[in-house]
Amino acid sequence: MQNTGIALVTGATSGLGAEYCRQLARQCKTIIAVGRRGDHLQALGAELDGLTRIHPVVADLSTVEGVTRTVEALRQQGPVDLLINNAGFSTLGDFADSTLEVELQMVRLQIDAPLELARAALPFMREQGRGQIINVASVGAFVELQKTAVYGACKAFLLAFSRSLQAEVAGQGIRVQCLCPGLTRTEIHDTAHFSGFDKGRFPESMWMEADAVVAESLAALAGDEVVVIPGQVNRDIVRGAVQQQLQALQH
């Protein structure tokens, strides 16, 4: 991975976001850490004190106010060399029985906010002739996700957007990555939106730890892969899903 001066990480209060901050701490002079829980951001800053400067931004990226505050931090603290669009959540249940406002909140957080932040960061990256963007998606971008239809659709959007954006910025010194992890031990399955989810239904071999997922993501920035699927079990899942889709097209 190239040396990174300033990074902006969304969803930095826990899980993959906090782990990105930890693993980037020795390579970044400043990390703009965005999240809804100010106390968690303060704790992260104390943990990484002496390694990097954490600039906390308390913001809900599903709101106009939260995105505006984050874009302003990007402009004032930047230019940003690395943008990591990680913030997200999921619901569990049939879409027809869901609360529409919550599903729309998910879309605003996982589609609208990454678009707005990428649009704010890219002109500076083009001017510098370098930059990196990581959009955190999911293996759900490739497979059917019953009970989490909107979440899967959001991740499929990020996958398509990342691929097309990389094609647009090729030759400009900018790298775009779409990280597609599978089951990862984070707080996403512990929220009220995901009540009723039984982690025990899935074998231990299917789960990854956040530090391993982030390590694969950052290591892959040195290459030219747009789509990064951490863990062999997840790559096998995606390979099987893609083969089924190709077979269906042949009939």
N, C-alpha and C positions, 0 to 999 in steps of 0.2 A: 504493500500500500504506500502511495506517495505521502510525503510529510504533509500534514494538514495543519493549517494555522488556526482556523476558526470553524467549528462545527455547530450545527443547530440540530438538536435531537428532540423530537416530539414524543409524548408519552414517556417522559424521562423519570417518572416517579417510581417505577417498578419494572419488573420483567425485562424484556428485551431492551427497552429504552434505557433503563438504569445500567444494564450490562454494557450497552454501547458506550455510555459515558465512562464506565470503569476502564474498558479496554482502549479507549481513545485518549485517556487522561495523559499518558506520557507523550503523545504525539500532537496534542492540541494546546495552544497557549490559552485558548478560551473555548468553553463549551456553553452555548446558549441552550439551557435545559428547560424545556417547556412541559408543563403538566398542571393538573388542577389542584394538587395538594401541596401548598406552600411548605408545610412542615417536612414533607418528604424531600422536597428540593433542597431545603436547608440542611437536612441530614446528609444528603448526597454531597453537597458542597463541603461539609465538614469532613466527610470520609475521604474526599479527593484533594483536600487542602494540601498544598505543597507539590502536587503533581500537575494541576491545571487550575484555571480560574473558572468556576461555575457562575454563569450569569443566569439567575433564575427568572423565569417568566411564568407567573401564575396565570393560566388561561385555559378556558374551555374552547377547544377548536371546533366544536359543533355550533358555535355562535359567531355572529359577525364581529362582535366586540373582541372575542378571543383571537380570531384570525388577525384582526386589525392590530391588536397589541403585539402579536408575534411578528407580523411583517415589519412593524415599526422597530422592534428589537433587532431584526435581521438587518435593517438598513442602518441603524445607529451603531451596532456592534460589528457589523460586517466590513468588507464583503465576506460572505460565507464561502468557505472552500468545500465543505461537505454538508449536505442537507440529508437528514434521515427522517423520512415520513413514516413514523412507527405507530403513532397513537391510534387506538382502535378498541372496539368492544364488539360483543356479539349477543344476540338474543337466542333463545331456544324455544321452538314451538312452530306450529303451522302458521304460515303467513296470513291466512284468512282469519285467524283468531288473534292476530297480533294487534298491538297498539300502533297505529300508523305513525304517530308523531315520534315514537321511539325509533321506528325503522328509518324515518326521514332524518332523524338525528344521526343515525349511523352513516347514512349516505353523506351528510354534510361533513362528518368527521373523517370518513375514509375515502371520499372522492373529492369533495369541494375543497377541503383544507389542503390536501397534497397538491392539487392543481394551483391554488393561489400561492402557496409557498414556493413551488417550483418556478412559477411565473415571476415571482419577486426575485428569486436567486439567480436565474439564468442570465439576465443581461450582465450582471457583474461577472459571472463565470466566463461569459463570452469575451468580455473586455480583458479579463486576466489571461485568457487562453488556457484555462484549466478549471477543474471543478468536478465534484462527484455528487451524485444523487442516489440514495437508496430508498426505494419504495418497498415497504414491508407488506407483502401479500400473504399467500397461504397455498398449500397444496389444494385447498378448496377452489382455487382458480381453475383447476383442471378437472375436478370431479364433481358429481352431483352431491349437494349437501342438503338432504332433507332436514327440516326443522331449523335450518339456518340459511334460508334461501337468499336473503338480502346480503348477509355477510359474504357468502360465496360470490354473489354478483359484484359486490364492491371489489373483492380481490381479483376477479376476472378483469374488471376495468383497469385496475392498477397494472396487471400483467400486460394487457394490450397497450396501454398508455406508455409503459416503460419501453417496450420494444420499439414502438413508433418514434418515441422521443429520442432514443439512442440513434436511430437511423437519421434523424434530423440533425443531430449535433455531432455526428461522426466527422472527424477531421478538425474539430474545434477544441480538442484537448479536454473534452468533457466526457465523463463516464456515467452511464445510468445502469443501475442494477435493480432487479426485482427479486427480492428475497422471498422464497416460498417455503416456509417451514411447515412441518406437520405438528403433531401433538407436542407441545412444549410446556414445561412446568413454569407457568406464570400465573398471575392473578385473574386472567381472562375467564377461567372456568369457575371462579369463586364469587362472582357478582350476583346480585339479585336477578339480573336479566337472564342468568344462565342456571337458575335454580332447577333442580331435577336432573342435572347432568351427573352421571355415575362414572367417575374416572376409572373405577375398577373393571369396567366392561372391556377396557383395552389392556393388552399385555404390556408388561414393563418394557419389552423390546421396542415398542412403538413410541415411547416417550423420549424426548431429548431435554437436556438442561439448557437454560438460556445462555450460559457462557459458551457452550459448544456451538450453538447456532450462530451466535455473534462472531465467534472466531472464524467460522467458515465464511461468513459474509465478508468480513474485512480482508481475509486472505485472498478472496476471489477478486477483490478490486484491482489486484495486480495484473489480472488477466483481461480477457475480452468477452467474458460471459455476461450476457444481460440477465438471463434467468439462472438463479442460484437456488438449488434445492438441497438443503443440508440433510445429511444422514442417508445411508443406503436404503433403509426401509422406506423412506419417503420417495426416493428416486424410483424405487421399484413400484410403489403405488401409482406414481404419475405415469411411468412407462406403461403399466397395464391399462390405465385409463385412456391414454392416447391411442394405444393399439386397438382398444375396443371402439373408439370413435372412428378410427380409420377403417376398420372392418365394416362398421355401420354405413359408411359412405360408399362402400363398394357394392352394397346391395340395393 
